[in-house]
């Protein structure tokens, strides 16, 4: 759920286009898609790690 929120936030404010154009400067299209996915996953991990350290678990 967090990945969808991050992706939508990035698309709404144009950050996604900047990141994708950055990756397109030196990668083929398949790797750009992979890099975008890995970027979103990394941001989810960065958001979740402090919660994990403090033993805060969110159940849906």
C-alpha positions in Angstrom: 0.0 0.0 0.0 2.8 2.3 0.8 4.5 1.8 -2.6 1.3 2.9 -4.3 1.1 6.0 -2.2 4.7 6.8 -2.9 4.3 6.3 -6.6 1.2 8.4 -6.8 2.8 11.2 -4.8 5.8 11.2 -7.1 3.6 11.2 -10.2 1.4 14.0 -8.8 4.3 16.4 -8.1 6.4 15.4 -11.2 9.2 13.8 -9.2 8.6 10.5 -11.0 9.3 12.1 -14.4 12.6 13.6 -13.1 13.7 10.3 -11.7 12.8 8.4 -14.8 14.5 10.9 -17.1 17.6 10.6 -14.9 17.7 6.9 -15.4 17.0 7.1 -19.1 20.2 9.1 -19.5 22.3 6.0 -19.1 20.1 2.9 -19.1 18.0 1.0 -21.6 14.2 1.0 -21.1 14.0 -2.4 -19.4 16.5 -1.3 -16.8 14.8 2.1 -16.3 11.6 0.2 -15.3 13.5 -2.0 -13.0 15.3 1.0 -11.4 12.1 2.8 -10.9 10.7 -0.2 -9.1 13.8 -0.6 -7.0 13.7 3.1 -6.1 10.1 2.7 -4.8 11.0 -0.4 -2.8 14.1 1.3 -1.3 11.9 4.2 -0.2 9.5 1.7 1.4 12.3 0.1 3.3 13.6 3.5 4.4 10.2 4.3 5.7 9.7 1.0 7.4 13.0 0.4 9.0 12.7 3.0 11.8 9.3 1.5 12.6 10.9 -2.0 12.7 13.6 -0.8 15.1 11.1 0.6 17.5 9.0 -2.5 17.2 6.0 -0.7 15.7 4.0 -3.0 13.5 1.1 -1.9 11.3 -1.5 -4.5 10.5 -4.1 -4.0 7.8 
